[in-house]
Amino acid sequence: MNWTDWKAVEGDGLDNFDEILYQKKTHTELGGGIARITLNKPEKMNTLTLDTVDEMFRAFYDANHDPLIGVIVVAAAGKHFGAGGDVDWERWGLREAFYNRYPHNRLMRMSRKPIIAQVQGYCIAGHNHMAYCCDFTIAADNAIFGQAGPKVSSPADGFFVPYLTKVVGAKKAREMWMLCRKYPAQEAREMGLVNTVVPLDQLEAEVDQWCEEMLEKSPGCLEVLKASFDQEMDGYKESCINSGSMYPDWFDMPEGKEGGEAFVNKRRPKFWDIRKREAQMREELMAEYEAEIAGTD
């Protein structure tokens, strides 16, 4: 057993969610951890509202600012990943706010950490384009993907519509959005919509395996790569490192040096030991700052 048990995140307003579950666990050998955001309305097929997205935002913010978290998993309770926006909620005139002012897909784009969508059952409409905007999608063999907008006169626009062309190609993307066909897991894998398909009872173990593989890698490098891929979505070509936007002095930083030194010395890199030291330093600096502020009161 290489993982600790899942533990609910507490404090800072992260333990009073109504529509999601937010948990973390740590790899006992590597030292890094993963965060899991679970949509938690199985009785309504995990349909989305502004409240759902607001809670997801708070969890994503915490996971992205935790130096010991290397991967974020988006999962769902019950039989299905989800069926898009909550129709009862949308009819009260809040659809504009949900899809345009506060799109849930932006959470995938804003995240510094790689994201895995863990999908079972129906993955339709807003849940489908949320999943394909994640860095990876791992599906159970009972998963079914598709869009539904034109069937219910619910148009969608924005980056997430044409972005599907980069995932499955222009013809298949238009087919999915315009014809509203449903695609079982194996067909979705063949068209590039998901990375891999496993039996339902092996889904969580498969996600753990992918997370473990990423935790073995430099977390800073993965952050740069994710930002580079995400920039390409918007047509940006500037280097994330050379532009100074993320790690302008990467190769002089401890993590930047560790990979090469470990390779030369034929040992496993200790990336998460570095992150732990950095996290401890931040806590000590924050404690000194709070003590200084308290002394001036």
C-alpha positions as CSV (number, residue, x, y, z in Angstrom):
1,M,0.0,0.0,0.0
2,N,1.8,3.1,-1.2
3,W,-0.9,5.6,-0.4
4,T,-2.3,7.0,2.8
5,D,-6.1,7.0,3.2
6,W,-8.2,9.8,1.7
7,K,-8.7,12.5,4.2
8,A,-11.2,15.3,4.0
9,V,-9.6,18.8,3.9
10,E,-10.5,20.9,6.9
11,G,-10.4,24.5,7.8
12,D,-10.3,27.8,5.8
13,G,-13.9,27.2,4.6
14,L,-13.0,23.9,2.9
15,D,-15.0,21.6,5.1
16,N,-18.5,23.0,4.6
17,F,-19.2,22.0,1.0
18,D,-22.7,20.9,0.0
19,E,-22.2,19.9,-3.6
20,I,-18.6,18.5,-3.7
21,L,-16.3,16.4,-1.5
22,Y,-12.7,17.6,-1.2
23,Q,-10.0,15.2,-0.1
24,K,-6.2,14.6,-0.2
25,K,-3.9,11.7,0.2
26,T,-0.1,11.2,0.1
27,H,2.2,8.7,-1.6
28,T,4.1,7.2,1.3
29,E,7.3,6.5,-0.8
30,L,7.5,9.5,-3.0
31,G,6.2,12.1,-0.5
32,G,3.9,14.0,-2.9
33,G,0.2,14.0,-2.7
34,I,-3.0,14.3,-4.8
35,A,-6.2,16.2,-4.3
36,R,-9.6,14.9,-5.3
37,I,-12.6,17.0,-6.0
38,T,-15.7,14.8,-6.2
39,L,-19.0,16.1,-7.5
40,N,-21.4,14.9,-4.9
41,K,-25.1,15.1,-6.1
42,P,-25.6,11.5,-7.3
43,E,-29.3,11.8,-6.8
44,K,-29.4,14.5,-9.6
45,M,-26.6,12.9,-11.8
46,N,-24.2,15.5,-10.4
47,T,-25.7,18.3,-12.3
48,L,-23.9,21.6,-12.1
49,T,-25.0,25.0,-10.6
50,L,-23.1,28.1,-9.7
51,D,-22.9,26.8,-6.2
52,T,-21.1,23.7,-7.5
53,V,-18.6,25.8,-9.5
54,D,-18.0,28.1,-6.6
55,E,-17.2,25.2,-4.3
56,M,-14.9,23.7,-7.0
57,F,-13.1,27.0,-7.4
58,R,-12.3,27.1,-3.7
59,A,-11.0,23.5,-3.8
60,F,-9.0,24.1,-6.9
61,Y,-7.5,27.3,-5.4
62,D,-6.4,25.4,-2.3
63,A,-4.9,22.4,-4.3
64,N,-3.0,24.8,-6.6
65,H,-1.5,26.6,-3.7
66,D,-0.5,23.5,-1.7
67,P,3.2,22.8,-2.6
68,L,2.8,19.1,-1.7
69,I,0.0,18.4,-4.2
70,G,1.2,17.2,-7.6
71,V,-2.1,16.1,-9.3
72,I,-5.7,17.0,-9.0
73,V,-8.4,14.4,-9.7
74,V,-12.0,15.4,-10.7
75,A,-14.3,12.6,-9.9
76,A,-18.1,12.0,-9.3
77,A,-20.2,10.2,-6.7
78,G,-22.7,7.5,-7.8
79,K,-23.2,5.7,-11.0
80,H,-22.5,8.7,-13.4
81,F,-19.9,11.4,-13.9
82,G,-22.6,13.9,-14.7
83,A,-25.3,15.2,-17.1
84,G,-24.4,18.9,-17.5
85,G,-26.1,21.9,-16.0
86,D,-29.0,21.6,-13.6
87,V,-32.1,22.3,-15.7
88,D,-34.3,23.3,-12.8
89,W,-31.7,25.8,-11.7
90,E,-31.0,27.1,-15.3
91,R,-34.7,28.0,-15.9
92,W,-34.6,30.7,-13.3
93,G,-32.5,32.9,-15.6
94,L,-29.0,32.1,-14.3
95,R,-27.9,30.2,-17.4
96,E,-26.1,33.4,-18.7
97,A,-24.0,33.6,-15.5
98,F,-23.2,29.9,-15.4
99,Y,-22.0,29.4,-19.0
100,N,-20.6,32.8,-19.9
101,R,-19.6,34.7,-16.7
102,Y,-18.5,31.8,-14.6
103,P,-17.6,28.8,-16.9
104,H,-16.5,25.7,-15.0
105,N,-14.0,24.8,-17.7
106,R,-11.9,27.8,-16.7
107,L,-11.0,26.0,-13.6
108,M,-9.1,23.4,-15.7
109,R,-7.4,26.2,-17.6
110,M,-6.5,28.2,-14.5
111,S,-5.0,25.2,-12.7
112,R,-1.2,25.0,-12.4
113,K,-1.4,21.3,-11.5
114,P,-2.2,18.5,-14.0
115,I,-5.8,17.3,-13.8
116,I,-7.3,13.8,-14.4
117,A,-11.0,13.3,-15.0
118,Q,-12.1,10.0,-13.5
119,V,-15.2,9.1,-15.5
120,Q,-17.9,6.4,-15.0
121,G,-21.3,6.2,-16.5
122,Y,-22.8,9.1,-18.4
123,C,-20.5,12.0,-19.1
124,I,-22.8,14.4,-21.0
125,A,-22.9,18.1,-21.9
126,G,-21.1,20.3,-19.5
127,H,-19.5,17.3,-17.8
128,N,-18.2,16.0,-21.2
129,H,-16.5,19.3,-22.1
130,M,-15.2,19.6,-18.6
131,A,-13.6,16.2,-18.9
132,Y,-12.0,16.8,-22.3
133,C,-10.6,20.1,-21.0
134,C,-8.7,18.2,-18.3
135,D,-5.2,17.1,-19.1
136,F,-6.1,13.4,-18.9
137,T,-9.4,11.5,-19.0
138,I,-9.5,7.9,-17.6
139,A,-12.8,6.1,-18.2
140,A,-14.5,3.1,-16.8
141,D,-15.8,0.6,-19.5
142,N,-19.4,1.7,-18.8
143,A,-18.7,5.4,-19.6
144,I,-20.7,7.1,-22.3
145,F,-19.8,10.5,-23.7
146,G,-21.7,13.1,-25.6
147,Q,-23.2,16.6,-26.0
148,A,-26.9,17.5,-25.8
149,G,-27.2,21.2,-26.5
150,P,-28.9,21.3,-29.9
151,K,-31.4,18.6,-28.7
152,V,-32.8,20.9,-26.1
153,S,-32.2,24.3,-27.8
154,S,-29.3,25.1,-25.5
155,P,-26.4,26.6,-27.6
156,A,-22.9,26.9,-26.4
157,D,-19.9,29.0,-27.5
158,G,-16.5,29.8,-26.1
159,F,-13.1,28.3,-26.2
160,F,-14.3,24.8,-25.0
161,V,-16.3,24.2,-28.2
162,P,-13.5,24.6,-30.8
163,Y,-11.0,23.2,-28.4
164,L,-12.5,19.7,-29.0
165,T,-11.1,19.9,-32.5
166,K,-7.6,19.7,-31.0
167,V,-8.7,16.6,-29.0
168,V,-10.5,14.5,-31.7
169,G,-10.2,16.5,-34.9
170,A,-12.5,19.0,-36.6
171,K,-14.9,16.5,-38.3
172,K,-15.4,14.4,-35.1
173,A,-15.8,17.5,-33.0
174,R,-18.5,18.9,-35.2
175,E,-20.2,15.5,-35.2
176,M,-20.2,15.3,-31.4
177,W,-21.5,18.8,-30.9
178,M,-23.9,19.1,-33.8
179,L,-25.4,15.6,-34.0
180,C,-25.5,14.9,-30.2
181,R,-24.5,11.3,-30.7
182,K,-23.4,9.2,-27.7
183,Y,-20.0,7.4,-27.7
184,P,-19.2,4.4,-25.5
185,A,-15.9,4.3,-23.7
186,Q,-14.0,2.2,-26.2
187,E,-15.1,4.3,-29.1
188,A,-14.2,7.4,-27.1
189,R,-10.7,6.0,-26.6
190,E,-10.3,5.2,-30.3
191,M,-11.2,8.8,-31.3
192,G,-8.8,10.3,-28.7
193,L,-11.4,11.6,-26.3
194,V,-10.0,9.5,-23.4
195,N,-6.6,8.2,-22.6
196,T,-7.5,4.7,-21.4
197,V,-10.4,2.5,-20.5
198,V,-10.5,0.0,-17.6
199,P,-13.2,-2.1,-15.9
200,L,-15.3,-0.1,-13.5
201,D,-13.9,-1.8,-10.4
202,Q,-10.4,-0.9,-11.5
203,L,-11.0,2.8,-12.2
204,E,-9.7,4.3,-9.0
205,A,-6.7,2.0,-9.0
206,E,-5.9,3.1,-12.6
207,V,-6.1,6.8,-11.6
208,D,-3.8,6.1,-8.7
209,Q,-1.3,4.5,-11.0
210,W,-1.3,7.5,-13.4
211,C,-0.9,9.9,-10.4
212,E,2.0,7.8,-9.1
213,E,3.7,8.1,-12.5
214,M,3.4,11.9,-12.4
215,L,4.5,12.2,-8.8
216,E,7.8,10.5,-9.9
217,K,8.4,13.4,-12.2
218,S,9.5,17.0,-11.4
219,P,6.3,18.8,-10.3
220,G,7.7,22.1,-11.5
221,C,8.4,20.7,-15.0
222,L,4.9,19.3,-15.2
223,E,3.5,22.7,-14.3
224,V,5.5,24.3,-17.1
225,L,4.4,21.7,-19.6
226,K,0.7,22.2,-18.6
227,A,1.0,25.9,-19.0
228,S,2.7,25.5,-22.4
229,F,-0.1,23.2,-23.6
230,D,-2.7,25.6,-22.3
231,Q,-1.1,28.6,-23.9
232,E,-1.3,26.8,-27.3
233,M,-5.0,26.7,-26.9
234,D,-5.1,30.5,-27.1
235,G,-2.5,30.7,-29.8
236,Y,0.3,31.9,-27.6
237,K,3.8,30.9,-28.6
238,E,6.0,32.5,-25.9
239,S,8.1,30.3,-23.7
240,C,6.7,29.9,-20.2
241,I,10.3,29.8,-18.8
242,N,12.1,32.3,-21.0
243,S,9.3,34.8,-20.7
244,G,9.7,34.9,-16.9
245,S,6.0,34.0,-16.4
246,M,6.6,31.0,-14.3
247,Y,10.2,29.9,-13.5
248,P,12.7,32.4,-15.0
249,D,15.6,30.9,-13.0
250,W,14.4,27.3,-13.2
251,F,17.9,25.7,-13.8
252,D,19.3,27.5,-10.8
253,M,16.5,26.4,-8.5
254,P,16.9,23.3,-6.3
255,E,14.2,21.3,-8.2
256,G,15.8,22.3,-11.5
257,K,19.1,20.9,-10.4
258,E,17.8,17.8,-8.7
259,G,16.7,15.8,-11.8
260,G,20.1,16.1,-13.5
261,E,22.0,15.3,-10.3
262,A,19.8,12.2,-9.6
263,F,20.3,11.0,-13.2
264,V,24.1,11.3,-13.0
265,N,24.2,9.6,-9.6
266,K,21.7,6.9,-10.7
267,R,19.2,7.5,-7.9
268,R,15.6,8.3,-7.6
269,P,15.0,12.1,-7.7
270,K,13.9,13.6,-4.3
271,F,11.6,16.3,-5.8
272,W,9.1,16.1,-2.9
273,D,11.8,16.5,-0.2
274,I,12.5,19.8,-1.9
275,R,8.9,20.8,-1.9
276,K,8.5,19.9,1.8
277,R,11.5,22.1,2.7
278,E,10.0,25.0,0.7
279,A,6.6,24.5,2.4
280,Q,8.2,24.5,5.8
281,M,10.1,27.7,5.0
282,R,6.9,29.3,3.9
283,E,5.2,28.3,7.1
284,E,8.1,29.7,9.2
285,L,8.1,33.0,7.3
286,M,4.3,33.3,7.7
287,A,4.6,32.6,11.4
288,E,7.3,35.3,11.8
289,Y,5.1,37.7,9.8
290,E,2.0,37.0,12.0
291,A,4.1,37.4,15.1
292,E,5.5,40.7,13.9
293,I,2.0,42.0,13.1
294,A,0.7,40.9,16.5
295,G,3.5,42.8,18.1
296,T,2.5,46.0,16.5
297,D,-1.1,45.8,17.7
